[in-house]
Amino acid sequence: MRVILLRRNLLVGVWAAAWLGIAGVIAIPRLPAQTAKAPAAPPAPKVIVTAARADTIAEPRTFVGTVKPIRRSLVGSAAAGRVEEYLVNEGDAVQAGQPIAHLRRGIVQAELNAATAELAFRQAELAELEKSYLDEVEQAQARLAEARAMLSYRQAKWERSKALGASISRELFEEDSWHWTQANSSVREHEAAVRILTAGARQMKTEQARAKVEVQKAETQRLQEQFDRHTMKAPFDGFISAEHTEIGQWLMQGDPVAEIVELNEVDVEIAVVEDYIGNLHVDLEGPLEIPSLPQEKLVGRVAIINPQADLRARAFPVKVRVANRIENGQPLLKAGMFARVTLPVGKATTYALVPKDAVVLGGQSPIVYVAQAAGGKTTAKPVPVTLGPSQGTWIAAMGEVKAGDQIVIEGNERLRPGQEVRTESREIAYP
């Protein structure tokens, strides 16, 4: 019995000790927790804004047309002969001056070689005459100068003899007189020699040789022109659209050889009815669509307005020009493609216009953000719009946008509706 009581007391003591330990732990005082600070709000993003503007623009109208080359040339043969070489195929790109075909030209080549050799001979002959002529003229002029110097000496000596009079012997006086006469004759002789060289037969012979050279030059040029006519060349950069001859075929002068089209730029030919022709002018631009190239965004420019209408359709032929692109050696826009051109030639309407950079796409409809100031802060309000005709880098935004509204043009990609913003104004050039 005592053993049982001891065990019970021991168990009670253990439980009591355990309870006291837990209570001690619970009774330990805790330090007061620090109050957490709320995170600071990020600064409002900075955006660039510009004022919307109003303008009167003609409503756009869409016209269908066909892509045509800006230039087309049917290259013909300039001479009669047999085709010896044909150097191109349909679809090949050619450059201005590139040979397309050669006619047989052996005889003409031989004649040209002979004429070139004859020209070289006559030029050498003329050079020899001119060189010897110049040397002879220089020699004659030197002798003339020497004769004049001698005449001057004899003239002075004779004058002194005459001044001495009777004090000099008759023989010396006559000798000085004879020497003066001889020197005077020598001067006249050399003057005549110079005249013969500069204005006489010697000069004429040189001029004849010079004229022969010019005649031979003309003959060589004639044969060179005849030789060149046996080679047909591309008149401009373009593409071969048709072949009209083959090797071995005999061509008469004027027979077609190949057809070349220029496609660096192309024209879309459309017909504009007289109701809209009054609003059409050269350099008017508009979007151009090629159904077979839906991914291409093209812009056409009115280049030619034909003043003569089709009397049955009452429509004027108009050419809208667009830059082409060459890919892998072939033009992107090819002659004969179907096209649609939209031009602002309809009824004039007043629109609110915004820069194209202000339009945010990707949602159910395009939107622009309008910066509105209220309560000491500026917020970005999204405004759904319907896009209309464009004027250069500006586009009509039909909706709740009006002239003077501050439109966000930079920083609008990440804005949220009603987000606070900081604005900076910028002027955007208007056409």
KOLKOLKE-423086 format. One line per 10 residues: number of its first residue (from 1); their letters; for each residue x, y, z of C-alpha. Coordinates in nm, 2 decimals. Layout:
NUM> A> X/Y/Z; ...
END
This chain:
1> MRVILLRRNL> 0.00/0.00/0.00; 0.28/0.23/0.09; 0.45/0.15/-0.24; 0.14/0.25/-0.43; 0.11/0.58/-0.24; 0.47/0.66/-0.32; 0.43/0.59/-0.69; 0.11/0.81/-0.69; 0.29/1.10/-0.51; 0.58/1.07/-0.75
11> LVGVWAAAWL> 0.35/1.08/-1.05; 0.17/1.38/-0.91; 0.50/1.55/-0.86; 0.61/1.49/-1.22; 0.29/1.64/-1.35; 0.31/1.93/-1.12; 0.67/2.00/-1.24; 0.56/1.98/-1.60; 0.27/2.21/-1.54; 0.49/2.47/-1.37
21> GIAGVIAIPR> 0.74/2.46/-1.66; 0.47/2.53/-1.91; 0.33/2.81/-1.71; 0.68/2.95/-1.68; 0.71/2.95/-2.05; 0.38/3.12/-2.10; 0.46/3.38/-1.84; 0.76/3.51/-2.03; 0.68/3.86/-2.13; 0.69/3.94/-2.51
31> LPAQTAKAPA> 0.85/4.25/-2.67; 0.60/4.49/-2.84; 0.60/4.43/-3.22; 0.70/4.73/-3.45; 0.42/4.87/-3.67; 0.49/4.79/-4.05; 0.50/5.10/-4.29; 0.28/5.10/-4.61; 0.49/5.09/-4.94; 0.53/5.43/-5.11
41> APPAPKVIVT> 0.32/5.49/-5.43; 0.53/5.49/-5.75; 0.56/5.82/-5.92; 0.32/5.90/-6.20; 0.46/5.81/-6.55; 0.57/6.09/-6.78; 0.40/6.11/-7.12; 0.42/6.34/-7.42; 0.10/6.51/-7.54; 0.00/6.73/-7.83
51> AARADTIAEP> -0.33/6.91/-7.91; -0.58/6.74/-8.14; -0.67/6.96/-8.44; -0.97/7.00/-8.67; -0.95/6.99/-9.05; -1.17/6.94/-9.35; -1.08/6.63/-9.55; -1.26/6.47/-9.84; -1.41/6.13/-9.77; -1.20/5.84/-9.91
61> RTFVGTVKPI> -1.32/5.64/-10.21; -1.18/5.31/-10.32; -1.10/5.24/-10.68; -0.99/4.91/-10.85; -0.71/4.90/-11.10; -0.43/4.71/-11.26; -0.06/4.72/-11.19; 0.13/4.84/-11.50; 0.50/4.91/-11.56; 0.61/5.26/-11.55
71> RRSLVGSAAA> 0.79/5.22/-11.89; 0.77/4.96/-12.16; 1.00/4.93/-12.46; 0.99/4.71/-12.76; 1.36/4.69/-12.86; 1.40/4.65/-13.24; 1.69/4.58/-13.47; 1.88/4.89/-13.59; 2.03/4.70/-13.89; 1.95/4.40/-14.11
81> GRVEEYLVNE> 2.14/4.08/-14.04; 2.14/3.73/-13.89; 2.12/3.69/-13.51; 2.45/3.55/-13.39; 2.40/3.57/-13.02; 2.08/3.60/-12.81; 2.19/3.68/-12.45; 1.87/3.70/-12.24; 1.56/3.50/-12.14; 1.22/3.61/-12.03
91> GDAVQAGQPI> 1.22/3.73/-11.67; 1.58/3.83/-11.67; 1.68/4.16/-11.50; 1.88/4.39/-11.73; 2.05/4.72/-11.69; 2.07/5.01/-11.92; 2.32/4.95/-12.20; 2.34/4.58/-12.14; 2.36/4.38/-12.47; 2.05/4.18/-12.55
101> AHLRRGIVQA> 2.15/4.03/-12.89; 2.43/4.04/-13.15; 2.40/4.03/-13.53; 2.68/3.90/-13.74; 2.93/4.18/-13.77; 3.26/4.03/-13.91; 3.27/4.25/-14.22; 3.18/4.57/-14.04; 3.45/4.48/-13.78; 3.71/4.44/-14.05
111> ELNAATAELA> 3.61/4.78/-14.21; 3.63/4.94/-13.87; 3.97/4.80/-13.80; 4.10/4.92/-14.13; 3.96/5.27/-14.08; 4.11/5.29/-13.73; 4.45/5.19/-13.87; 4.42/5.45/-14.14; 4.34/5.72/-13.88; 4.64/5.63/-13.68
121> FRQAELAELE> 4.86/5.66/-13.99; 4.72/6.00/-14.08; 4.76/6.13/-13.73; 5.12/6.02/-13.73; 5.18/6.19/-14.06; 5.03/6.51/-13.94; 5.23/6.50/-13.62; 5.55/6.47/-13.83; 5.45/6.76/-14.05; 5.36/6.98/-13.75
131> KSYLDEVEQA> 5.68/6.90/-13.57; 5.91/6.96/-13.87; 5.70/7.27/-13.96; 5.75/7.42/-13.62; 6.12/7.35/-13.63; 6.15/7.51/-13.98; 5.96/7.82/-13.87; 6.18/7.85/-13.56; 6.49/7.82/-13.78; 6.37/8.08/-14.03
141> QARLAEARAM> 6.28/8.33/-13.76; 6.62/8.29/-13.60; 6.79/8.36/-13.94; 6.56/8.66/-13.99; 6.66/8.80/-13.65; 7.03/8.75/-13.73; 6.98/8.93/-14.07; 6.81/9.22/-13.90; 7.09/9.25/-13.65; 7.35/9.26/-13.93
151> LSYRQAKWER> 7.14/9.52/-14.12; 7.14/9.74/-13.81; 7.52/9.71/-13.78; 7.58/9.79/-14.15; 7.33/10.08/-14.13; 7.52/10.24/-13.84; 7.86/10.19/-14.01; 7.74/10.34/-14.34; 7.59/10.64/-14.15; 7.93/10.70/-13.99
161> SKALGASISR> 8.10/10.68/-14.33; 7.86/10.94/-14.47; 7.92/11.17/-14.18; 8.30/11.16/-14.23; 8.26/11.29/-14.59; 8.59/11.37/-14.77; 8.80/11.25/-14.48; 8.73/10.89/-14.58; 8.84/10.72/-14.89; 8.60/10.66/-15.17
171> ELFEEDSWHW> 8.67/10.29/-15.16; 8.57/10.25/-14.79; 8.25/10.45/-14.84; 8.14/10.24/-15.13; 8.23/9.92/-14.94; 8.01/10.02/-14.64; 7.73/10.11/-14.88; 7.76/9.77/-15.05; 7.75/9.59/-14.71; 7.44/9.78/-14.61
181> TQANSSVREH> 7.27/9.69/-14.94; 7.36/9.33/-14.89; 7.23/9.32/-14.53; 6.91/9.48/-14.64; 6.86/9.22/-14.91; 6.93/8.94/-14.66; 6.65/9.07/-14.43; 6.40/9.08/-14.71; 6.50/8.73/-14.81; 6.45/8.58/-14.46
191> EAAVRILTAG> 6.12/8.77/-14.42; 6.00/8.60/-14.74; 6.11/8.26/-14.61; 5.91/8.31/-14.29; 5.60/8.42/-14.49; 5.64/8.11/-14.71; 5.64/7.89/-14.40; 5.36/8.06/-14.21; 5.12/8.16/-14.49; 5.24/7.98/-14.80
201> ARQMKTEQAR> 5.24/7.63/-14.95; 5.41/7.47/-14.65; 5.13/7.59/-14.42; 4.87/7.48/-14.67; 5.02/7.13/-14.68; 5.00/7.10/-14.31; 4.64/7.22/-14.31; 4.56/6.95/-14.57; 4.71/6.68/-14.36; 4.50/6.80/-14.06
211> AKVEVQKAET> 4.18/6.80/-14.27; 4.26/6.44/-14.39; 4.28/6.34/-14.02; 3.93/6.49/-13.95; 3.79/6.31/-14.25; 3.93/5.98/-14.13; 3.79/6.04/-13.78; 3.44/6.09/-13.93; 3.47/5.77/-14.13; 3.58/5.58/-13.82
221> QRLQEQFDRH> 3.29/5.71/-13.63; 3.05/5.61/-13.91; 3.18/5.26/-13.91; 3.17/5.25/-13.53; 2.81/5.35/-13.53; 2.73/5.09/-13.80; 2.91/4.83/-13.58; 2.72/4.93/-13.27; 2.39/4.89/-13.46; 2.46/4.52/-13.49
231> TMKAPFDGFI> 2.42/4.50/-13.11; 2.08/4.55/-12.95; 2.10/4.70/-12.59; 1.86/4.76/-12.31; 1.74/5.12/-12.31; 1.69/5.13/-11.93; 1.70/4.91/-11.62; 1.42/4.66/-11.62; 1.31/4.30/-11.69; 1.27/4.10/-12.01
241> SAEHTEIGQW> 0.89/4.05/-12.05; 0.90/3.89/-12.40; 1.14/3.74/-12.65; 1.08/3.80/-13.02; 1.37/3.63/-13.20; 1.63/3.35/-13.17; 1.98/3.26/-13.28; 2.00/3.22/-13.66; 1.69/3.42/-13.74; 1.73/3.69/-14.01
251> LMQGDPVAEI> 1.61/4.03/-13.90; 1.52/4.33/-14.11; 1.58/4.68/-13.98; 1.31/4.76/-13.73; 1.21/4.40/-13.65; 1.14/4.34/-13.28; 1.40/4.16/-13.07; 1.28/4.18/-12.71; 1.03/4.36/-12.48; 1.15/4.53/-12.16
261> VELNEVDVEI> 0.95/4.67/-11.87; 1.07/4.89/-11.60; 0.93/4.79/-11.25; 1.14/4.98/-11.00; 0.83/5.18/-10.97; 0.49/5.08/-11.10; 0.16/5.25/-11.19; -0.18/5.14/-11.08; -0.42/5.25/-11.35; -0.76/5.33/-11.22
271> AVVEDYIGNL> -1.07/5.50/-11.37; -1.21/5.79/-11.17; -1.57/5.91/-11.25; -1.62/6.28/-11.32; -1.80/6.32/-10.98; -1.47/6.29/-10.80; -1.22/6.42/-11.06; -1.25/6.77/-10.93; -1.11/6.67/-10.59; -0.82/6.48/-10.75
281> HVDLEGPLEI> -0.48/6.63/-10.80; -0.12/6.52/-10.87; 0.08/6.40/-10.56; -0.24/6.31/-10.37; -0.16/6.00/-10.16; -0.37/5.71/-10.04; -0.33/5.35/-9.92; -0.29/5.08/-10.18; -0.38/4.72/-10.14; -0.28/4.42/-10.35
291> PSLPQEKLVG> -0.52/4.13/-10.27; -0.25/3.87/-10.36; -0.01/4.04/-10.11; -0.22/4.11/-9.80; 0.07/4.15/-9.57; 0.21/4.45/-9.77; 0.13/4.80/-9.65; 0.17/5.03/-9.95; 0.11/5.39/-10.02; 0.04/5.52/-10.37
301> RVAIINPQAD> 0.08/5.87/-10.51; -0.12/6.02/-10.80; 0.13/6.07/-11.08; -0.08/6.13/-11.40; -0.44/6.25/-11.46; -0.55/6.20/-11.81; -0.76/6.50/-11.92; -0.95/6.29/-12.18; -1.23/6.08/-12.03; -1.38/5.76/-12.17
311> LRARAFPVKV> -1.70/5.91/-12.33; -1.90/5.59/-12.26; -1.81/5.55/-11.90; -1.75/5.92/-11.82; -1.43/5.81/-11.63; -1.09/5.96/-11.65; -0.78/5.73/-11.66; -0.56/5.80/-11.36; -0.21/5.65/-11.28; -0.12/5.60/-10.91
321> RVANRIENGQ> 0.25/5.55/-10.87; 0.40/5.33/-10.60; 0.76/5.22/-10.52; 0.83/4.86/-10.59; 1.07/4.62/-10.41; 1.30/4.37/-10.57; 1.33/4.04/-10.38; 1.55/3.75/-10.49; 1.60/3.92/-10.83; 1.23/3.96/-10.90
331> PLLKAGMFAR> 0.99/4.25/-10.85; 0.74/4.22/-10.57; 0.47/4.40/-10.77; 0.43/4.25/-11.11; 0.26/4.39/-11.42; -0.10/4.27/-11.44; -0.17/4.24/-11.07; -0.51/4.34/-10.93; -0.50/4.64/-10.69; -0.73/4.87/-10.49
341> VTLPVGKATT> -0.65/5.23/-10.42; -0.82/5.45/-10.16; -0.81/5.82/-10.23; -0.98/6.11/-10.04; -1.19/6.25/-10.33; -1.54/6.22/-10.18; -1.75/6.48/-9.99; -1.54/6.72/-9.77; -1.60/6.66/-9.40; -1.45/6.82/-9.09
351> YALVPKDAVV> -1.27/6.57/-8.86; -1.08/6.58/-8.54; -0.73/6.46/-8.63; -0.46/6.31/-8.40; -0.10/6.20/-8.47; -0.09/5.83/-8.58; 0.14/5.76/-8.29; -0.15/5.84/-8.05; -0.36/5.55/-8.17; -0.34/5.23/-7.96
361> LGGQSPIVYV> -0.44/4.91/-8.14; -0.50/4.56/-8.02; -0.83/4.59/-7.84; -1.19/4.57/-7.96; -1.15/4.91/-8.12; -0.87/5.16/-8.16; -0.83/5.41/-7.87; -0.65/5.73/-7.79; -0.56/5.85/-7.44; -0.68/6.21/-7.36
371> AQAAGGKTTA> -0.49/6.38/-7.07; -0.75/6.54/-6.84; -0.66/6.77/-6.55; -0.89/6.78/-6.25; -0.85/6.81/-5.88; -0.49/6.91/-5.90; -0.38/6.60/-6.09; -0.38/6.48/-6.46; -0.52/6.14/-6.56; -0.53/5.95/-6.88
381> KPVPVTLGPS> -0.88/5.88/-7.02; -0.91/5.61/-7.29; -1.14/5.72/-7.57; -1.25/5.46/-7.83; -1.24/5.60/-8.19; -1.31/5.51/-8.54; -1.02/5.59/-8.78; -1.09/5.79/-9.09; -0.88/5.95/-9.37; -0.52/6.05/-9.30
391> QGTWIAAMGE> -0.32/6.36/-9.37; 0.04/6.27/-9.37; 0.13/6.16/-9.01; -0.21/6.26/-8.88; -0.53/6.06/-8.90; -0.90/6.14/-8.84; -1.02/6.00/-8.50; -1.40/5.99/-8.50; -1.55/5.96/-8.15; -1.54/6.18/-7.84
401> VKAGDQIVIE> -1.22/6.35/-7.94; -1.24/6.72/-8.02; -0.99/6.98/-8.14; -0.77/7.11/-7.86; -0.78/6.79/-7.65; -0.44/6.69/-7.51; -0.36/6.36/-7.68; -0.09/6.13/-7.55; 0.15/6.04/-7.83; 0.44/5.89/-7.64
411> GNERLRPGQE> 0.42/5.66/-7.34; 0.06/5.55/-7.42; 0.14/5.18/-7.47; 0.14/5.10/-7.10; -0.12/5.34/-6.96; -0.42/5.22/-6.76; -0.76/5.39/-6.77; -0.77/5.67/-6.52; -0.40/5.64/-6.44; -0.23/5.96/-6.31
421> VRTESREIAY> 0.03/6.10/-6.55; 0.28/6.38/-6.58; 0.26/6.56/-6.92; 0.50/6.74/-7.14; 0.37/6.92/-7.45; 0.52/6.88/-7.80; 0.43/7.05/-8.13; 0.38/6.80/-8.42; 0.42/6.93/-8.77; 0.09/6.91/-8.97
431> P> 0.10/6.89/-9.35
END
